[in-house]
Amino acid sequence: MRPDGGPDRSYDATGSIDGPDSTPSGRVYRGWYVVAGGFVGAFVVFGLSYAFGVFLEPIQRDLGLSRSAVSLVFSLQTVVIYLAAAVLGVLADRFGVRRLLAVGAATLAIGGLWTSRTDSYAGLLVAYGVLTAVGLGAIYVVSYATVPRWFQRRRGLATGVATAGLGIGMVAMSPAASALVGVLEWRLALLALVLAATAAVAVVTPLFADDPASSGTETGEEFPDGVPEREPPDWATYRRELAAIATSRTFLLVFSGWVLVYATLYAVLVHIVPYAGDAGLGGGTGAFALAAIGATTAVARVGIGGLADRFGRVRTFVACSAVMGASTLCLPVVDSAAGLYGFAVVFGIAYGGNGALLSPLTVDLFGTANPNAIFGLVSISFAVSGLVAPWAAGLTYDLAGTYAPAFVGAGIVGLLGAGFVAAAGTET
């Protein structure tokens, strides 16, 4: 019995669950099965989360809320996803990734069902903002933090492929949500998406395993210096190591940089659909702009992730983050569908580049030991930006009647965040 709760067996090159964990030369490396599972996990987490913009106006009308109040639901969900990931990452290191995925899928389904039946703002906050978020947090930390443990030589490429699921999720989920809302009321549309996502996670859970060492996998040339051994943690030492990392200058620079960079992302993804409607372009145009961001980020994650292995992952992350900020500064002058799609392509490529390098960046800077816990800790930065940015953009709109100040401000802080991560890279 392995730490993840499964028996000592895995998939062979033909996909049989009864095949040996070791991968003979010439067969598909076991780590690519983990990549496939991570792809589906990223698809589910961010496809569902970022499709919330499609539901914003229907929820607002149905419950009689302000735009900033509904935006707060997304902000709360984002906070809980990443706070949960920080806690659940420790549990994944302790009890195994498969068990955590099973708990996450069950929690997501319960939260989606409750959301579809609530008729109050408080119920919406708890069911969608908290319960579904806990499920998504479990899926997120396993999908992102497990893949780097299986790769060294091709770490950027592998995580790029896995996290490309985020972009494909956006391509599929936002238009699907828009189409479902057009024929169903928003409650049933959201429930259908959540249940489909839960089923997808259940299907890929057996693809995961903690790392090559614990499963006895032959890694070939992937680890030129040998596979790092994963020893059972001494919890006193474990806590001291995590505390030392969390208080280091490098960690604080990365954390602050991610807060600022992803404030740009959350302001754009939550408000681009209503922005398109206010500009006279139609909500459908905004939904397809979200899909365009998703499509370009999916392609960029694979391409840029692979290039970053050659040209430097920190340097590539910083460059992509800077482009995200600069392009957002230009968004207030966009007044046509073609212009909005052009913005979506540029923003999506940049977001794809830095998104592919999130977990490799933490492993490169902080090591391969206990990656779920470390990645979960630094991901609290997303909770901060996810809480503040969508709500602040919605409040700006309520007060000023325009999104221009919000997008300009988001662009500026994104550029500042890129500078913080660049400084962190000089610390190692």
N, C-alpha and C positions, 0 to 999 in steps of 0.2 A: 504494500500500500504506500503510495507516494504522499508527500505533504499536501497535494491538492485534493486528496480524497479519492483519487482514481487508482485502479490497479496498475501494476507495472507493465503496461503495454501501450502501444501507440499506433500511428498509421504508418504503413509501409508506402512504397512509391506508388502503389496502385490504389491507395486510399483505404485499404482494409484495416479495420481497427485492431485486428489480431496480429498485425505484422510487428516485427521487432522494432524497438526504439532506435537502435543504431541503423544508420543509413549507408549501405555499401556504396563504394565508388561508382559513379555513373547514374545513381538514382537521385530523385528529388530530395534535397536536404530538408530534414524535418522542420527546420525553422520557417520554411515557406508556408507550411500548414498554419503555423502560428500567425504569420502575416495575413493569411486569408481570413482567419478568425478576427484579427484586429481590424481588417478592412470592413467587415460586417458590423463590428462594434462601433466603429467611427461613423459608419453610415447611419446606424440607429440613433446614436446620441445626438449628433449634430443635424441630421436630417429632421428629426422631431423638434429639437430645440429651436433651430433657425426658421422653421416653418411657422413659428408663432406669429410672425408679422402678418401672415395671411388671416389669422384668427382675430387680430387686434380689433378691427372695426366691427365685425359681427358680435364679439363679446361686449364691446362698448355699447352697441345699440341694445342688445338683449338685456343687459343688466343695468343700463342707464348710468354708466360710469364716464369719467373723464379719460382723455387719452393718457394722461400721466398716471392715473390710477391703474389702468390696464397694463401700461408699460412696467409698472412696479411688480406685476405678477411674473413677467419674464425676468426682471432683475432679481427677484427672490429666488426663482428657480435656478438661475445662474449661480447665485451665492451658495445655495444648498448643494448643487452639483459638486462644486469644488471644495467646499468644507467637508462634505461627505467623503470626497475622494481622499482628502488628507487623512481622515480616520480609517477609511476602508483600505487604503494602501498598506497600512500597518497590518491589518487583518489578512490581507492577501499574502503578505510576506510570511505570516505566521501559519495560516491554515490552507493556503493554496488558492490558485486563481480560479479553478473550476467551481469550487464551492461558492466563492464570492459572486461569480457570474450567475449562478442559479438563484441566489438570494436577490440579486439585482433585477433579474427578469421578472421574478414573482412580484417584487415591490412595484416595478413599473406597471404591470398589468392592473394591480389593485388601485394604484393612483389614477390610471386612465379611466377605469370604471367609475370611481368616485367623482372625478371631474365631469364625466358625462351626465351625472345625475344631480349635480349641485345647482342651486338656484340663488346663491348668495355670494357676495364678494369674499367674505371670510372663508366660505367653503372652497372657493376657487383658489385662494391663497394657500390653504392647507393641502388640498388634494393635488393641484397642479404645481404650485410653487414649492411644496415641500416633499410630498410622498413620491411623485414621479421623479423628482430631482434626485432623491436618494437612490432610486433604481438606476437612473442614468449615471450617477456618480460612480457606482460600482462597475458598470459596464465600461465607462470611460477610463478609469485608472488601470484596469486590466488590459484593455485594448491598446492603450498607448505605452504603458510602462513595461509590458512583458516583452514586446518585440525586440528592443535593444539588447536584452540579455541573450538573445539567440544569434546576434551578429556582432562582428567587429570590423572586418574588412569592408563589408557592404552595408554598414549600419545606416547611413543616410538613404541609400536606395531602398532598403527594406522598410524603414519607417515611412519613407515617401509613398511607397506602394500601399502600405497599411492605412495611412492617414488619408490617402486619396478617397477612401470611403466617405469621408466628410463631404467632399465635393460632389460625389455621385449622389449622396443622400440629399444634398441641397437641390441637385438637378431633378431628382425624382420626387422628393417630398413636397416642395413648395408648389409646383404645378399640380401635383396630385391633391394636395390640400385645397388649392384654389378650385379645382374641378369638383371635388366632393362638397365643398361649401356651396357651390352653385346648384347642386341638386339635393343636398341634404342640409338640415340645420347644423350649426357648427358643432354641437355636442356629439352627434353621431359620426360626423366626419372625423373629429379628433379621436373618438374611441376606435374607429376602424384603423386609423394609422397606428395607434398605440398597440393594439392587439397584433397587428401584422409585425410590428417591430419586436414584440416579445417572442413571437414564434421564431423569428430569424435568429435571435440570440440563443434560444434553446437549441436550434439546429447546429450552431457552430461551437457551442461550449466544449464538446469533446475534442476539438482541434487544438485546444490550448494545453500547454504544460509549462511548468514554472521556468525551467532553463535546461540547457543541454546536459550539465553535470548531473542534476538530480534524476534525469530520465535516461542516462547512459547513451546519449545520442552521439554518433560519430559526426564530427563537424568538418572533416576534410581540411581545406585550406582557409576556412573562415576565421579561425583564431590562430594567427601565426605564432603567437607567444603562449599558446595553450589556453584551454578553457578555464576561466576562474572558478574555483571550487566554492560551493555554497554550503557553509557550515551552519548547523543549527544555532540560532542566535542566543547569546547570553544577554538577557534582557536589560541588565544594568548597563553593560557595555553598549548595547544597541541604543538605549535612550541617550547615553552620553554622546555617542557619535552623531545622532540626529540633532541634538541640541547644539553641538559644535558647528555643524553645517548651517543650521538655521540662523545662527548669530554671526556667521562669517561675513566679511565685507563683500565677497564675491556673490554669496547668496542674496544679500540685501540689494545689490545692484541689479541682479537678474530679476528679482521679485519686483522691484520698483519699475524696471524697464518694461516688464510684461504688463503691469497695471496700466501704464500709459499707452503702450502700443495697442493693447486690446480694448481700451476705451474707444479708440477709433473704430475697431471692428464692430463692437456692440452697438454703437450709435448708428452705423450704416445698416447693419443687418436687420435691426428692429424697425427702423424708420424709413427705409428706402421705399417700401410699398406705399405707405400713406404719403410720403413725399412726392412720389410719382402721381398719385391721385390729386394732390394739391396743385401740382404743376400742369394739370389738365391732360396728363398722359394716360390716365386710367390705371386702376389697381392691377389689372392684368399685366400691364407693362412692367410695373414694379415687381410682380411675382416672377416674370420671365427674366428680369434683371438679376434677381436672386439666383435663378437657375443658371444664368450666364456666369455669375461669380462662382457657383458650384462647379460648373463644367471646366472653367479655366483653372480653378484651384486644383481640381483632380489631376489634370494633365501636368500642371506645374509641379505638383508635389513629387511626382515620379521623376520628371526631368531634372528639376533643380536639386532634389534630394541626392540624386546620383552625382551631379556635378559638384555638390558641396563636399562629397568625400574626397574630391581631388583638390578643390580650391580653398577649402577651409569652411567649416560649418558655422563658426561664430561670425566670420566676415560675411558670409552669404545671408545669414539671419538678419544682420544689421542692415544690409543693403535693401533687402525685401521690406523690412519694417519701415525704412525711410520712404520707400515708394508708396506704401500704404498711407502714410501721413500726408505726403505731398499730393496724392491724387484726391484725398478727401477734401483738401483745401479748395480744390477746383469744383467740387460737386455743386455748390450753390449757383454756379453760372450755367449749369446744364438745364436746358429747357426743351429738349427734343428726345424722342425715343432713341434715335441713333446715338445721341450724345450720352444718354444714360447707359446704353449697351456698351459704348466705348469705355466709359468709366468702369463698368462691371468687369470688362475683360482685363484692364490694367490692374484694378484692385484685386481681382481674383488671382492673377499670376503672382502678384506680390504676396498676398495672403497664403497662397499655396507654397511659396518658397519658404516663408518663415514657419508655417504650420508643419511642414514636413520635418523640421529640425527641432521641434520642442523637446521631445524625449531624448534624442541624441545629444542635444546641448547639455541637458542635465547630467547624462552619463559621462560625457566628455569632461565636464567641469567638476563633478562630484564623485565619480567612480561608479562601479557596477554593483556594489553591495547594496542590498535592500532598495532596489530602484523604485518599487511601488510607493514606499513611504516617502522617499525624497521627492519623486515627481508629484505625489499628492500634496506635499507641503508647499512646493513652489507654485502649484496650481491654485492655491488660495488667492494668488494675485488675480486670477480670472474672476473670482468671487467679488473682489473689490471693484474692478472695472465693470463687471456685469451688473453690480448693484447700482453704481453711480451713473454710468454713461447713458443707458436707455431712459432712466427716470429723468436725468438732467436734460436730455434732448427733448423728451416729451414736455417737461415743464417749460423749457425755452419756447416751444411751439405755443403752449397755452398762454404764455405771457406776451410773446412778441408776434404771434401769428405767422411765423416763418421759421424754417429750419436753418437758415443761413448762419446765424451765430453759433449754433451747436456744431455744425459741420466744420466751420473754420476753427473753433476751439479744439475739436477732436483731432483735426489734422496737426495742429501745433503740438499738442501733448504727445501725439504719436511720434513726431520727429524727435522730441525730447527723450522719449522712451528708447528709441533706437540708439541714441547717444549713451544712455545708461548701460545697455547691453554691450556696446562696444568697449566701455570702460571695464566691464566685468571680464571681458576676454583678455585684457591686458594683465589681469591679476594672476593668471595661471601660467 
